[in-house]
């Protein structure tokens, strides 16, 4: 018996290399290159979209592809509806230009943030 033809989740021959679905996310992000002798390789931006495997965000300059970067993202949900959260992730830069970078997440954790005074 022949196997049925399986169609990909995307349509009409368009391919998507991403393994995980991305969702719009527009939140404040701070980033810094890890293991960098230069303290200039840090900055702030805004997330564009995110998935369980990666984050696309705006940057203040091009980040070196292949390098480890730490991201601190203001998370939109609150713990118990009250305490603000922050996603802290470490990953590798997989794409970058002078305005945006995409990072493949290698590890992450959620931390609580201080409430504004």
Secondary structure, DSSP 8 states (H G I E B T S, - for coil): --------SS-TT-----SS--EE---EEEEEETT-S-TTSEEEEEEEEE-SSEEEEE-SS---TT-EEEEEEEEEEEETTTEEEEEEEEEEEEEE-SSEEEEEEEEEEEEE-----
